[in-house]
């Protein structure tokens, strides 16, 4: 319809909100559908109900000497494009929650509550329901209340079936139990915990490298029967269980000096953030086997090794920096929890 | 470049992260530029520095009997399209912060900290800097620390210079001082505080109604010299100052029964959220003069009055529900603070 026609139609019939591309009824239908599901994430500290202006959470922490609120906001990057193209919408919400959980976990914090932002050009209630079911699943697994959210319908901003997500987590840690970068010392050991794939970083590079040759449904030999979509949509792991288990036996002062969540910037970019200026990392890049998807990306795109290391976690999702004297005991505890820790390097001078 | 050419180029030169459309250096440049500015929003309760994995905030509230954390996530809807088209990027961040401030204010909470999400197809450092300067300005005005954020570069998701924003606020209120919807009674007075325009709702309808005839730079007679862009980009007002002033003299139990922030859904849609099922609103729609932009939208798009009321705040940004016996005193206090309160209706049975 050209502009003259549009003006004429408006003058004849008038322009309603729905004609402008905003369907309040669809938004209400989505809230109606998700309400009972979201409520499952509530615990006795949630003082709110869905639909109020703000989410309410008990702010008393009598068991702590000095409660510190730890918060983080994130998105899932262009992993969302894979989900949209593969028409699988129930995993990206899990990616986002787990990513946020890990981001505050590296300060020592456990999750309290999460809020989501879900924006699309035209609200598809079923897609929204699937996305939010992913938030609910991961929130439940991480004992985190899904306390609020915003569903935005933005005609003209997101093309076709595109949508974007953002999420914010708030957690708490007693100040005495925070990991502190000043404890990291020369000689400390880097213990890596495996990722199961790209988690939520490097998707723009992965898509550009893979998609000229491998459609999402293809099953390259090296993936052992998995499709490209399966490999790329593996859910970002939460390390809350493993680290909580460790903290029952070890403490954040003598035993574990720091944690690093491997996101954009890779192993070195992220782990350097917890080092003082006079320290750096020595990583033994051959100490572990990379998940096959990384080799496939590198070969398909002829991606330089330096860019691989900067864009991807390369199979290591979380790094513990521990005094070398405690490394054996910590590895044993992690193995006992079903983790597969790997020594990937050391903290060195310089 | 077609796919065969792309594959050939990759095989010849290899694909770098920058070629995939992600510029980590631009992200780092943005962080470098905003760091000193963002730090200005910090107070002695902020225990963090920018660049860590999580934002840290003092979680002790010794002055409160039962601290309740109140949180909210939001976006600015398609107001962002106006900002992008007008190439003015320093106001939308203010819109978002103030919107979030009001959302928790209606529970009685004052802001503690804010986190932002800024996503674009290709990161423009100057635009990012302007957007974040808006967050900083409004955070400073509302005594709220800008404690974290995520800058996402998502090639293929956002077209051209498009970007999207989301924000999350966390505040606190003592449970005894929360507004409680159960106090709202038949006969209560609705006192409206003026908005200065659309705030952050109804932009899809406004654009569709106005833009066939009025470009952003046009100055329709009824706007008294303002351009359409000026009128549409007016910053969403924060009511924190006015309500904080009131709460020095009045309390959330006897004097003020509830507040309502007028966002998507309009006066009735939002204010009904604080009413019990046996109550409803009687609004005198002619009790106040609508800002001229609303009449312009209605005339240009021949928008039915019902849709106007559902999509827009129509000039009322916040509503106080007060016992009629307290209405005079509250209006006087608001007038004394420089506000322009208007009685817009009552709570009625049914």
HADDOCK unambig.tbl for C-alpha pairs under 7 A between the chains (distance, minus, plus):
assign (segid A and resid 3 and name CA) (segid B and resid 212 and name CA) 5.81 0.50 0.50
assign (segid A and resid 7 and name CA) (segid B and resid 212 and name CA) 6.62 0.50 0.50
assign (segid A and resid 10 and name CA) (segid B and resid 301 and name CA) 5.66 0.50 0.50
assign (segid A and resid 10 and name CA) (segid B and resid 302 and name CA) 6.10 0.50 0.50
assign (segid A and resid 11 and name CA) (segid B and resid 301 and name CA) 6.92 0.50 0.50
assign (segid A and resid 11 and name CA) (segid B and resid 302 and name CA) 5.89 0.50 0.50
assign (segid A and resid 14 and name CA) (segid B and resid 301 and name CA) 6.02 0.50 0.50
assign (segid A and resid 14 and name CA) (segid B and resid 302 and name CA) 4.29 0.50 0.50
assign (segid A and resid 14 and name CA) (segid B and resid 303 and name CA) 5.05 0.50 0.50
assign (segid A and resid 14 and name CA) (segid B and resid 304 and name CA) 6.44 0.50 0.50
assign (segid A and resid 15 and name CA) (segid B and resid 301 and name CA) 5.42 0.50 0.50
assign (segid A and resid 15 and name CA) (segid B and resid 302 and name CA) 5.92 0.50 0.50
assign (segid A and resid 15 and name CA) (segid B and resid 303 and name CA) 4.77 0.50 0.50
assign (segid A and resid 16 and name CA) (segid B and resid 303 and name CA) 5.86 0.50 0.50
assign (segid A and resid 16 and name CA) (segid B and resid 304 and name CA) 6.65 0.50 0.50
assign (segid A and resid 16 and name CA) (segid B and resid 307 and name CA) 5.87 0.50 0.50
assign (segid A and resid 17 and name CA) (segid B and resid 205 and name CA) 5.73 0.50 0.50
assign (segid A and resid 17 and name CA) (segid B and resid 307 and name CA) 5.85 0.50 0.50
assign (segid A and resid 17 and name CA) (segid B and resid 311 and name CA) 6.74 0.50 0.50
assign (segid A and resid 20 and name CA) (segid B and resid 204 and name CA) 5.83 0.50 0.50
assign (segid A and resid 20 and name CA) (segid B and resid 205 and name CA) 4.94 0.50 0.50
assign (segid A and resid 20 and name CA) (segid B and resid 208 and name CA) 6.07 0.50 0.50
assign (segid A and resid 52 and name CA) (segid B and resid 273 and name CA) 6.97 0.50 0.50
assign (segid A and resid 53 and name CA) (segid B and resid 103 and name CA) 5.33 0.50 0.50
assign (segid A and resid 53 and name CA) (segid B and resid 104 and name CA) 6.59 0.50 0.50
assign (segid A and resid 54 and name CA) (segid B and resid 70 and name CA) 5.76 0.50 0.50
assign (segid A and resid 54 and name CA) (segid B and resid 71 and name CA) 5.32 0.50 0.50
assign (segid A and resid 54 and name CA) (segid B and resid 72 and name CA) 5.10 0.50 0.50
assign (segid A and resid 54 and name CA) (segid B and resid 103 and name CA) 6.10 0.50 0.50
assign (segid A and resid 54 and name CA) (segid B and resid 104 and name CA) 5.33 0.50 0.50
assign (segid A and resid 54 and name CA) (segid B and resid 107 and name CA) 6.95 0.50 0.50
assign (segid A and resid 55 and name CA) (segid B and resid 70 and name CA) 5.34 0.50 0.50
assign (segid A and resid 55 and name CA) (segid B and resid 71 and name CA) 5.05 0.50 0.50
assign (segid A and resid 55 and name CA) (segid B and resid 72 and name CA) 6.27 0.50 0.50
assign (segid A and resid 56 and name CA) (segid B and resid 68 and name CA) 6.31 0.50 0.50
assign (segid A and resid 56 and name CA) (segid B and resid 69 and name CA) 5.66 0.50 0.50
assign (segid A and resid 56 and name CA) (segid B and resid 70 and name CA) 4.68 0.50 0.50
assign (segid A and resid 56 and name CA) (segid B and resid 71 and name CA) 6.69 0.50 0.50
assign (segid A and resid 57 and name CA) (segid B and resid 68 and name CA) 5.60 0.50 0.50
assign (segid A and resid 57 and name CA) (segid B and resid 69 and name CA) 5.01 0.50 0.50
assign (segid A and resid 57 and name CA) (segid B and resid 70 and name CA) 6.47 0.50 0.50
assign (segid A and resid 58 and name CA) (segid B and resid 67 and name CA) 6.70 0.50 0.50
assign (segid A and resid 58 and name CA) (segid B and resid 68 and name CA) 4.95 0.50 0.50
assign (segid A and resid 58 and name CA) (segid B and resid 69 and name CA) 6.23 0.50 0.50
assign (segid A and resid 59 and name CA) (segid B and resid 67 and name CA) 4.94 0.50 0.50
assign (segid A and resid 59 and name CA) (segid B and resid 68 and name CA) 4.82 0.50 0.50
assign (segid A and resid 59 and name CA) (segid B and resid 69 and name CA) 5.36 0.50 0.50
assign (segid A and resid 60 and name CA) (segid B and resid 66 and name CA) 6.60 0.50 0.50
assign (segid A and resid 60 and name CA) (segid B and resid 67 and name CA) 6.13 0.50 0.50
assign (segid A and resid 66 and name CA) (segid B and resid 60 and name CA) 6.62 0.50 0.50
assign (segid A and resid 67 and name CA) (segid B and resid 58 and name CA) 6.69 0.50 0.50
assign (segid A and resid 67 and name CA) (segid B and resid 59 and name CA) 4.93 0.50 0.50
assign (segid A and resid 67 and name CA) (segid B and resid 60 and name CA) 6.12 0.50 0.50
assign (segid A and resid 68 and name CA) (segid B and resid 56 and name CA) 6.32 0.50 0.50
assign (segid A and resid 68 and name CA) (segid B and resid 57 and name CA) 5.61 0.50 0.50
assign (segid A and resid 68 and name CA) (segid B and resid 58 and name CA) 4.95 0.50 0.50
assign (segid A and resid 68 and name CA) (segid B and resid 59 and name CA) 4.82 0.50 0.50
assign (segid A and resid 69 and name CA) (segid B and resid 56 and name CA) 5.68 0.50 0.50
assign (segid A and resid 69 and name CA) (segid B and resid 57 and name CA) 5.02 0.50 0.50
assign (segid A and resid 69 and name CA) (segid B and resid 58 and name CA) 6.22 0.50 0.50
assign (segid A and resid 69 and name CA) (segid B and resid 59 and name CA) 5.35 0.50 0.50
assign (segid A and resid 70 and name CA) (segid B and resid 54 and name CA) 5.76 0.50 0.50
assign (segid A and resid 70 and name CA) (segid B and resid 55 and name CA) 5.34 0.50 0.50
assign (segid A and resid 70 and name CA) (segid B and resid 56 and name CA) 4.68 0.50 0.50
assign (segid A and resid 70 and name CA) (segid B and resid 57 and name CA) 6.46 0.50 0.50
assign (segid A and resid 71 and name CA) (segid B and resid 54 and name CA) 5.33 0.50 0.50
assign (segid A and resid 71 and name CA) (segid B and resid 55 and name CA) 5.05 0.50 0.50
assign (segid A and resid 71 and name CA) (segid B and resid 56 and name CA) 6.71 0.50 0.50
assign (segid A and resid 72 and name CA) (segid B and resid 54 and name CA) 5.10 0.50 0.50
assign (segid A and resid 72 and name CA) (segid B and resid 55 and name CA) 6.27 0.50 0.50
assign (segid A and resid 72 and name CA) (segid B and resid 148 and name CA) 6.35 0.50 0.50
assign (segid A and resid 73 and name CA) (segid B and resid 115 and name CA) 6.38 0.50 0.50
assign (segid A and resid 73 and name CA) (segid B and resid 116 and name CA) 6.94 0.50 0.50
assign (segid A and resid 73 and name CA) (segid B and resid 117 and name CA) 6.75 0.50 0.50
assign (segid A and resid 73 and name CA) (segid B and resid 148 and name CA) 6.90 0.50 0.50
assign (segid A and resid 73 and name CA) (segid B and resid 149 and name CA) 5.70 0.50 0.50
assign (segid A and resid 73 and name CA) (segid B and resid 150 and name CA) 6.09 0.50 0.50
assign (segid A and resid 74 and name CA) (segid B and resid 117 and name CA) 6.86 0.50 0.50
assign (segid A and resid 74 and name CA) (segid B and resid 150 and name CA) 5.56 0.50 0.50
assign (segid A and resid 77 and name CA) (segid B and resid 152 and name CA) 6.46 0.50 0.50
assign (segid A and resid 77 and name CA) (segid B and resid 154 and name CA) 6.05 0.50 0.50
assign (segid A and resid 78 and name CA) (segid B and resid 154 and name CA) 5.68 0.50 0.50
assign (segid A and resid 103 and name CA) (segid B and resid 53 and name CA) 5.31 0.50 0.50
assign (segid A and resid 103 and name CA) (segid B and resid 54 and name CA) 6.10 0.50 0.50
assign (segid A and resid 104 and name CA) (segid B and resid 53 and name CA) 6.59 0.50 0.50
assign (segid A and resid 104 and name CA) (segid B and resid 54 and name CA) 5.34 0.50 0.50
assign (segid A and resid 107 and name CA) (segid B and resid 54 and name CA) 6.95 0.50 0.50
assign (segid A and resid 115 and name CA) (segid B and resid 73 and name CA) 6.37 0.50 0.50
assign (segid A and resid 116 and name CA) (segid B and resid 73 and name CA) 6.94 0.50 0.50
assign (segid A and resid 117 and name CA) (segid B and resid 73 and name CA) 6.76 0.50 0.50
assign (segid A and resid 117 and name CA) (segid B and resid 74 and name CA) 6.86 0.50 0.50
assign (segid A and resid 117 and name CA) (segid B and resid 166 and name CA) 6.90 0.50 0.50
assign (segid A and resid 148 and name CA) (segid B and resid 72 and name CA) 6.36 0.50 0.50
assign (segid A and resid 148 and name CA) (segid B and resid 73 and name CA) 6.89 0.50 0.50
assign (segid A and resid 149 and name CA) (segid B and resid 73 and name CA) 5.70 0.50 0.50
assign (segid A and resid 150 and name CA) (segid B and resid 73 and name CA) 6.09 0.50 0.50
assign (segid A and resid 150 and name CA) (segid B and resid 74 and name CA) 5.57 0.50 0.50
assign (segid A and resid 152 and name CA) (segid B and resid 77 and name CA) 6.46 0.50 0.50
assign (segid A and resid 154 and name CA) (segid B and resid 77 and name CA) 6.05 0.50 0.50
assign (segid A and resid 154 and name CA) (segid B and resid 78 and name CA) 5.68 0.50 0.50
assign (segid A and resid 155 and name CA) (segid B and resid 204 and name CA) 6.89 0.50 0.50
assign (segid A and resid 158 and name CA) (segid B and resid 158 and name CA) 6.94 0.50 0.50
assign (segid A and resid 166 and name CA) (segid B and resid 117 and name CA) 6.90 0.50 0.50
assign (segid A and resid 168 and name CA) (segid B and resid 168 and name CA) 6.83 0.50 0.50
assign (segid A and resid 204 and name CA) (segid B and resid 20 and name CA) 5.82 0.50 0.50
assign (segid A and resid 204 and name CA) (segid B and resid 21 and name CA) 6.99 0.50 0.50
assign (segid A and resid 204 and name CA) (segid B and resid 155 and name CA) 6.90 0.50 0.50
assign (segid A and resid 205 and name CA) (segid B and resid 17 and name CA) 5.71 0.50 0.50
assign (segid A and resid 205 and name CA) (segid B and resid 20 and name CA) 4.92 0.50 0.50
assign (segid A and resid 208 and name CA) (segid B and resid 20 and name CA) 6.04 0.50 0.50
assign (segid A and resid 212 and name CA) (segid B and resid 3 and name CA) 5.78 0.50 0.50
assign (segid A and resid 212 and name CA) (segid B and resid 7 and name CA) 6.57 0.50 0.50
assign (segid A and resid 273 and name CA) (segid B and resid 52 and name CA) 6.98 0.50 0.50
assign (segid A and resid 301 and name CA) (segid B and resid 10 and name CA) 5.63 0.50 0.50
assign (segid A and resid 301 and name CA) (segid B and resid 11 and name CA) 6.91 0.50 0.50
assign (segid A and resid 301 and name CA) (segid B and resid 14 and name CA) 5.98 0.50 0.50
assign (segid A and resid 301 and name CA) (segid B and resid 15 and name CA) 5.40 0.50 0.50
assign (segid A and resid 302 and name CA) (segid B and resid 10 and name CA) 6.10 0.50 0.50
assign (segid A and resid 302 and name CA) (segid B and resid 11 and name CA) 5.91 0.50 0.50
assign (segid A and resid 302 and name CA) (segid B and resid 14 and name CA) 4.27 0.50 0.50
assign (segid A and resid 302 and name CA) (segid B and resid 15 and name CA) 5.91 0.50 0.50
assign (segid A and resid 303 and name CA) (segid B and resid 14 and name CA) 5.06 0.50 0.50
assign (segid A and resid 303 and name CA) (segid B and resid 15 and name CA) 4.79 0.50 0.50
assign (segid A and resid 303 and name CA) (segid B and resid 16 and name CA) 5.85 0.50 0.50
assign (segid A and resid 304 and name CA) (segid B and resid 14 and name CA) 6.47 0.50 0.50
assign (segid A and resid 304 and name CA) (segid B and resid 16 and name CA) 6.65 0.50 0.50
assign (segid A and resid 307 and name CA) (segid B and resid 16 and name CA) 5.91 0.50 0.50
assign (segid A and resid 307 and name CA) (segid B and resid 17 and name CA) 5.85 0.50 0.50
assign (segid A and resid 311 and name CA) (segid B and resid 17 and name CA) 6.76 0.50 0.50
